[in-house]
Every structure is written in C-alpha cells, then in structure tokens.
Amino acid sequence: MPEETMIETAEIQGSEAAAILLMLLDEAEAAEVLGRLEPEEVKQLGGAMFGVADVTEGQVNGVLDQFVRRARERTTIGFGADQQIRSMMERALGPDRADKVLARITPPQRSATLDALKWMDASTIAALVENEHPQIAALAIAHLDPTVAAEVLQLLDEERQADVVYRVATLRPVTAEALEELERILLRQVTTPGQGVTTRRGGTSEAAKVLNNTKSGADQRIIRTLTKVDKTLARAIEDEMFVFDNLMGVEEKSLGTLLRSIESETLVLALKGADEKLRAKMLGCMSSRAAQTIQDEIADRGPTRLTEVQEAQREVLTVARRLAEAGTIMLAGKGDDYV
C-alpha cells in the first residue's frame, strides 16, 4: 500500500471502517446487514456513517485494501466457523449474552429430509405419512410446493384432511426434535440438527396455498369442517385463499351478477380502495348510469379509514363465495393467482 494511503487510513478503524464498507453496498444488502445487528450497534454504525461522509477516494481504497488483506489472512474461513464465531462472541459478550445473540442470528440448518421430500411424488409422501401423527403430516406438507402438497392432502383419508390443514395453519417454528422424528419416519436415518435449530414454515398463508390447489369442492368441504373446529382460523385461511384483487380473474358475466348483489354503499367503499384496473373492470360490468353514480360517490367521499375499505371488500368477497357455492357465479380457476 502506498505510504500516503496508509497515512490516510491510519485513523479509520472499527465502526468508521465498517461504515465505509456498508456504504459501498447497495441499499438492500446494507439493510440486510443492519437487520442482523443489535439496536445499539445500529446506532453506533449510523453515527459513524455520518462521520465518514466526506472521506476521500484514497481513504475508501485504503479501507478496502485493509479488508481484503485481513480476509486473505483468515485462511480458515468457512471451516469450523461456528465454533470460531461462538468463541469470539463469548469473549466479547460473555457466555450468557453470547448464547442469546447466537440463538437469534444463527442461520437455520437445511434438513436433508426436507430437501428429499422435493424429489418424491405425492403418492409416496402420502403413503409415508398416512399412518403417522397428523402433526408429522402437516410438517411434511408445509414444506412442499403447494401443488404437490394439495395432491398429498387429497390422498389422505378425508376425515384427516381438515385436521392436517388446521395443523399447517397453526404450525409454529419446528423444533430440532420434530425434524429428527420426520427424518426417522421418512428416511429411516437420523441426522441430529444443531442445537436450537428451528425451521419456519406453515401458517394460514401456507394452508391457503395448499387448499387453492385442491380439486374442485375439496377446499370448501375442508373449510366447512375447519369452521366447526376453529371458526376464526377457518375465516383467516379463507381470506388468504381469495382476496379482493382476485376478482380481476372473474369473467364479466359473473362479476356483473356479483355487483348487482352488493349494496351501493358497500360497493363505493370497496372500490375506493381498489386497484385502478380492477375498479375499471368492475365499473365496466355495470350500466353507464350506475357506473357514473358509483364514480361520483367515490369522488365525493372524503378521506376514508382503511379499516372501513377492508371491511367492505370482505363483505364483497363473502357474497362472492356464497354465490359461487350456490353455483350462481363462477370464480377464477385455481392456481397460483386465483381461487
């Protein structure tokens, strides 16, 4: 390194050097780094970023050279890194605090079993879990592509299907012990995951994706069964399955029938918060006079609470589902985008 560069970088150490490196990243990468830091660390780094705002090109190059040189000196990087990081944390923070920080920032380990599931067909997976506890079936299904998951679900006994969907929707971060049990069942070999490792899948969104890929009629049958067990959860899943924007995929005749079944006040509120393209399509399914009246009422309305708009849109969706179940209208075909 040239002597003048060494002089320029002599005082740029610690948080100032880290700030310069962070400012060289794009916004998304920098945000990801900041998201892994403690609040106090973010505050310290943020202050340092203001402090180095006027650094010279030579100072920036010096910090980069320093970083590259130190990285090259660490020839063991990637080998035994877990223990190395733990040792550094314990020296800096003490054992107790280091455990808490590591529990939050340690990335989840990939499970060989969950990867193996992606290579199995639906009938094989269904056969493996059909006689196991529903929680094991839910864990397996939650980690599958929604299309395959729907096939597996429908291959299980009908009386078990709603229970499995319920468990997918309420799935918490999965413990190492649960993953170990799944590995034992599916692969007949145990690979003990690292201590404290969890995997995060499941939830109402995941359950909705599975049901959206079931064959016609199966989704509503399962929802009806779920409603008897947990009405709130069933409603939450149903809301995830069919959202207001999905109406864009409904053909004009069915959409017109739906709109004629909605109170004018509800329709005005629902359309006030709608996407412009969807609003135009829905107004296009009405008579010119009715459409103009709705547009005038939307324009005359002042600021409207978002909760009011969302409630009105839910009312529209409730009517849409009721008409669809009665066979009065056709909703969009199932798949990734529409119910």
C-alpha positions as CSV (number, residue, x, y, z in Angstrom):
1,M,0.0,0.0,0.0
2,P,1.4,3.4,-0.8
3,E,2.7,5.5,2.1
4,E,0.1,8.3,1.6
5,T,-2.8,5.8,1.6
6,M,-1.5,4.3,4.8
7,I,-1.4,7.7,6.4
8,E,-5.0,8.5,5.2
9,T,-6.4,5.2,6.6
10,A,-4.4,5.3,9.9
11,E,-7.3,6.7,11.8
12,I,-10.1,4.8,10.0
13,Q,-10.7,1.8,12.2
14,G,-13.5,-0.1,13.8
15,S,-17.0,1.3,13.3
16,E,-15.8,4.0,10.9
17,A,-14.2,1.4,8.6
18,A,-17.4,-0.7,8.9
19,A,-19.5,2.3,8.0
20,I,-17.4,2.9,4.8
21,L,-17.8,-0.8,3.8
22,L,-21.5,-0.7,4.4
23,M,-22.0,2.5,2.4
24,L,-20.4,0.7,-0.6
25,L,-23.1,-1.9,-0.6
26,D,-26.5,-1.3,-2.4
27,E,-29.4,-0.4,-0.2
28,A,-30.9,-4.0,0.0
29,E,-27.6,-5.5,1.0
30,A,-26.9,-2.8,3.6
31,A,-30.4,-3.2,5.1
32,E,-29.8,-7.0,5.4
33,V,-26.6,-6.3,7.3
34,L,-28.2,-3.8,9.6
35,G,-31.1,-6.1,10.3
36,R,-28.7,-8.6,11.9
37,L,-27.3,-6.0,14.4
38,E,-28.3,-5.0,17.9
39,P,-30.1,-1.7,18.2
40,E,-27.0,-0.2,20.0
41,E,-24.8,-1.4,17.2
42,V,-27.1,0.1,14.5
43,K,-27.0,3.4,16.4
44,Q,-23.2,3.3,16.6
45,L,-22.8,2.4,13.0
46,G,-25.3,5.0,11.9
47,G,-23.4,7.7,13.7
48,A,-20.2,6.5,12.1
49,M,-21.7,6.7,8.6
50,F,-22.4,10.4,9.2
51,G,-18.8,10.8,10.4
52,V,-17.2,9.4,7.3
53,A,-19.5,11.1,4.7
54,D,-16.6,13.2,3.5
55,V,-13.9,10.6,3.2
56,T,-11.5,10.8,0.2
57,E,-11.2,8.2,-2.6
58,G,-7.8,7.3,-1.2
59,Q,-9.3,6.6,2.3
60,V,-12.0,4.4,0.7
61,N,-9.4,2.4,-1.2
62,G,-7.3,2.1,1.9
63,V,-10.2,0.6,3.9
64,L,-11.0,-1.8,1.0
65,D,-7.3,-2.9,0.9
66,Q,-7.3,-3.4,4.6
67,F,-10.5,-5.5,4.4
68,V,-9.1,-7.7,1.6
69,R,-5.8,-8.2,3.3
70,R,-7.4,-9.3,6.6
71,A,-9.8,-11.6,4.7
72,R,-6.9,-13.3,2.9
73,E,-5.1,-13.8,6.2
74,R,-8.0,-15.7,7.6
75,T,-7.3,-18.9,5.5
76,T,-9.6,-21.0,7.7
77,I,-12.8,-19.0,7.0
78,G,-15.7,-21.4,6.4
79,F,-14.0,-24.3,8.2
80,G,-15.0,-24.5,11.9
81,A,-16.6,-21.1,11.6
82,D,-19.4,-21.9,14.0
83,Q,-17.0,-22.6,16.9
84,Q,-14.9,-19.6,15.9
85,I,-17.9,-17.3,15.9
86,R,-19.1,-18.6,19.3
87,S,-15.6,-18.1,20.8
88,M,-15.5,-14.6,19.6
89,M,-19.0,-13.8,20.9
90,E,-18.2,-15.3,24.3
91,R,-15.1,-13.3,24.7
92,A,-16.9,-10.1,23.7
93,L,-20.2,-10.6,25.4
94,G,-19.8,-13.3,28.0
95,P,-21.3,-16.8,27.7
96,D,-24.9,-16.0,28.7
97,R,-25.4,-13.0,26.4
98,A,-23.5,-14.7,23.6
99,D,-26.0,-17.6,23.7
100,K,-28.9,-15.2,23.4
101,V,-27.3,-13.4,20.4
102,L,-26.3,-16.6,18.6
103,A,-29.8,-18.1,19.1
104,R,-31.2,-15.1,17.2
105,I,-28.6,-14.7,14.4
106,T,-27.5,-18.3,13.7
107,P,-29.0,-19.3,10.3
108,P,-31.2,-22.3,10.2
109,Q,-29.5,-25.5,9.0
110,R,-31.0,-27.2,6.0
111,S,-32.6,-30.5,6.6
112,A,-31.7,-33.4,4.3
113,T,-35.2,-34.8,4.8
114,L,-37.0,-31.7,3.8
115,D,-34.8,-31.5,0.6
116,A,-35.5,-35.2,-0.1
117,L,-39.3,-34.6,0.0
118,K,-39.0,-32.4,-3.1
119,W,-37.8,-35.4,-5.1
120,M,-40.7,-37.7,-4.0
121,D,-44.1,-37.9,-5.8
122,A,-47.3,-37.2,-3.9
123,S,-48.4,-40.8,-3.6
124,T,-45.0,-41.8,-2.0
125,I,-45.2,-38.9,0.5
126,A,-48.9,-39.7,1.4
127,A,-48.0,-43.4,1.9
128,L,-45.2,-42.4,4.3
129,V,-47.3,-40.1,6.5
130,E,-50.8,-41.6,6.3
131,N,-50.3,-43.7,9.5
132,E,-48.3,-41.1,11.4
133,H,-49.4,-38.4,13.7
134,P,-51.2,-35.5,11.8
135,Q,-48.6,-33.1,13.1
136,I,-45.9,-35.1,11.1
137,A,-48.1,-35.0,8.0
138,A,-48.6,-31.2,8.5
139,L,-44.9,-30.7,8.8
140,A,-44.2,-32.6,5.6
141,I,-47.0,-30.8,3.7
142,A,-45.9,-27.4,4.8
143,H,-42.5,-27.8,3.2
144,L,-43.9,-29.0,-0.2
145,D,-44.7,-27.0,-3.3
146,P,-48.4,-26.1,-2.9
147,T,-49.4,-28.1,-5.9
148,V,-47.8,-31.3,-4.6
149,A,-49.0,-30.5,-1.1
150,A,-52.6,-30.4,-2.4
151,E,-52.2,-33.8,-4.1
152,V,-50.7,-35.3,-0.9
153,L,-53.6,-33.8,1.2
154,Q,-56.2,-35.3,-1.0
155,L,-54.6,-38.7,-0.9
156,L,-55.1,-38.8,2.9
157,D,-58.3,-40.0,4.4
158,E,-61.0,-37.3,4.2
159,E,-61.6,-37.3,8.0
160,R,-57.9,-36.4,8.5
161,Q,-57.7,-33.7,5.8
162,A,-59.2,-30.8,7.8
163,D,-57.1,-31.7,10.9
164,V,-53.9,-31.6,8.8
165,V,-54.8,-28.2,7.3
166,Y,-55.6,-26.9,10.8
167,R,-52.1,-28.0,11.9
168,V,-50.4,-26.5,8.8
169,A,-52.2,-23.2,9.6
170,T,-51.2,-23.2,13.2
171,L,-47.7,-24.6,12.7
172,R,-45.1,-22.9,15.0
173,P,-41.3,-22.8,14.3
174,V,-40.4,-26.5,14.2
175,T,-38.0,-27.8,16.8
176,A,-35.0,-30.0,16.1
177,E,-36.8,-32.9,17.8
178,A,-39.7,-32.7,15.4
179,L,-37.3,-32.6,12.4
180,E,-35.5,-35.6,13.8
181,E,-38.8,-37.5,14.1
182,L,-39.7,-36.7,10.5
183,E,-36.3,-37.8,9.3
184,R,-36.7,-41.1,11.2
185,I,-40.0,-41.7,9.6
186,L,-39.2,-40.7,6.0
187,L,-35.6,-41.7,5.6
188,R,-35.1,-44.2,8.5
189,Q,-32.0,-42.4,9.4
190,V,-31.4,-39.7,12.0
191,T,-29.3,-36.6,11.3
192,T,-29.5,-34.6,14.5
193,P,-29.9,-31.0,13.7
194,G,-27.8,-28.4,15.5
195,Q,-28.9,-27.4,19.0
196,G,-31.6,-24.8,19.0
197,V,-32.2,-25.0,15.2
198,T,-35.8,-24.4,14.0
199,T,-37.4,-24.1,10.7
200,R,-40.2,-21.7,9.9
201,R,-43.0,-22.8,7.6
202,G,-46.7,-23.2,8.0
203,G,-49.3,-20.5,8.8
204,T,-52.6,-19.5,7.3
205,S,-51.0,-18.4,4.1
206,E,-49.4,-21.8,3.6
207,A,-52.6,-23.6,4.4
208,A,-54.5,-21.4,1.9
209,K,-51.9,-22.2,-0.9
210,V,-52.5,-25.9,-0.3
211,L,-56.3,-25.6,-0.4
212,N,-56.1,-23.3,-3.5
213,N,-54.5,-26.3,-5.3
214,T,-57.0,-29.0,-4.3
215,K,-59.6,-30.3,-6.7
216,S,-62.9,-28.5,-7.1
217,G,-65.1,-28.8,-4.0
218,A,-62.4,-30.2,-1.7
219,D,-61.4,-26.8,-0.4
220,Q,-64.9,-25.8,0.7
221,R,-65.5,-29.2,2.3
222,I,-62.3,-28.8,4.3
223,I,-63.1,-25.2,5.2
224,R,-66.6,-26.2,6.5
225,T,-65.0,-28.9,8.7
226,L,-62.4,-26.5,10.0
227,T,-65.1,-23.9,10.8
228,K,-66.6,-26.4,13.3
229,V,-63.2,-26.7,15.0
230,D,-62.0,-23.1,14.8
231,K,-64.2,-20.5,13.1
232,T,-61.7,-17.7,13.3
233,L,-58.9,-19.8,11.8
234,A,-61.1,-21.0,9.0
235,R,-62.1,-17.4,8.2
236,A,-58.4,-16.4,8.2
237,I,-57.5,-19.2,5.8
238,E,-60.4,-18.4,3.6
239,D,-59.4,-14.7,3.5
240,E,-55.9,-15.8,2.3
241,M,-57.4,-18.1,-0.3
242,F,-59.4,-15.4,-2.0
243,V,-58.5,-11.7,-1.8
244,F,-60.2,-8.7,-3.4
245,D,-57.7,-8.4,-6.2
246,N,-58.6,-12.0,-7.3
247,L,-61.8,-10.5,-8.6
248,M,-59.7,-9.4,-11.6
249,G,-59.8,-13.0,-12.8
250,V,-63.6,-13.3,-12.7
251,E,-65.3,-13.2,-16.1
252,E,-67.6,-10.3,-16.8
253,K,-71.0,-12.1,-16.6
254,S,-70.2,-13.5,-13.1
255,L,-68.8,-10.2,-12.0
256,G,-71.9,-8.3,-13.1
257,T,-74.1,-10.8,-11.1
258,L,-71.9,-10.2,-8.1
259,L,-72.1,-6.4,-8.3
260,R,-75.9,-6.5,-8.5
261,S,-75.9,-8.4,-5.3
262,I,-73.9,-5.8,-3.4
263,E,-75.3,-2.8,-1.6
264,S,-74.3,0.5,-3.2
265,E,-72.7,1.9,0.0
266,T,-70.6,-1.2,0.4
267,L,-69.5,-1.2,-3.3
268,V,-68.5,2.5,-3.1
269,L,-66.3,1.8,-0.1
270,A,-64.8,-1.4,-1.6
271,L,-64.0,0.3,-4.9
272,K,-62.5,3.4,-3.2
273,G,-59.5,1.3,-2.1
274,A,-59.4,-1.0,-5.2
275,D,-56.6,-1.1,-7.8
276,E,-57.4,1.2,-10.8
277,K,-57.5,-1.7,-13.3
278,L,-59.9,-3.8,-11.1
279,R,-62.1,-0.7,-10.4
280,A,-62.3,-0.1,-14.2
281,K,-63.2,-3.7,-14.9
282,M,-65.9,-3.7,-12.2
283,L,-67.4,-0.4,-13.4
284,G,-67.3,-1.8,-16.9
285,C,-69.6,-4.6,-15.9
286,M,-72.3,-2.1,-14.8
287,S,-74.6,0.1,-16.8
288,S,-73.2,3.5,-17.8
289,R,-75.6,5.3,-15.4
290,A,-74.9,3.0,-12.5
291,A,-71.1,3.2,-13.1
292,Q,-71.2,7.0,-13.2
293,T,-73.2,7.2,-10.0
294,I,-70.6,5.0,-8.2
295,Q,-67.7,7.1,-9.6
296,D,-69.4,10.3,-8.4
297,E,-70.0,8.9,-4.9
298,I,-66.3,7.8,-4.7
299,A,-65.2,11.2,-5.8
300,D,-67.5,13.0,-3.3
301,R,-66.2,10.9,-0.4
302,G,-63.5,12.5,1.8
303,P,-60.7,10.5,3.4
304,T,-61.9,7.1,4.4
305,R,-60.5,4.8,7.1
306,L,-58.6,1.9,5.6
307,T,-60.4,-0.5,8.0
308,E,-63.8,0.6,6.5
309,V,-62.5,-0.1,3.0
310,Q,-61.1,-3.5,4.1
311,E,-64.4,-4.4,5.8
312,A,-66.4,-3.5,2.7
313,Q,-64.1,-5.6,0.5
314,R,-64.5,-8.5,2.9
315,E,-68.3,-8.2,2.5
316,V,-68.0,-8.3,-1.2
317,L,-65.8,-11.5,-1.0
318,T,-68.3,-13.1,1.4
319,V,-71.1,-12.6,-1.1
320,A,-68.9,-13.8,-3.9
321,R,-68.1,-17.0,-2.1
322,R,-71.8,-17.6,-1.2
323,L,-72.8,-17.1,-4.9
324,A,-70.1,-19.4,-6.1
325,E,-71.1,-22.1,-3.6
326,A,-74.7,-21.8,-4.9
327,G,-73.4,-22.1,-8.4
328,T,-74.7,-18.7,-9.4
329,I,-71.4,-17.3,-10.4
330,M,-68.0,-18.8,-11.4
331,L,-64.9,-17.6,-9.7
332,A,-61.5,-17.7,-11.4
333,G,-59.8,-21.1,-12.0
334,K,-57.5,-22.3,-9.2
335,G,-53.7,-21.9,-9.4
336,D,-51.1,-19.5,-8.1
337,D,-53.0,-16.4,-8.8
338,Y,-56.7,-17.0,-8.4
339,V,-59.1,-19.2,-6.4
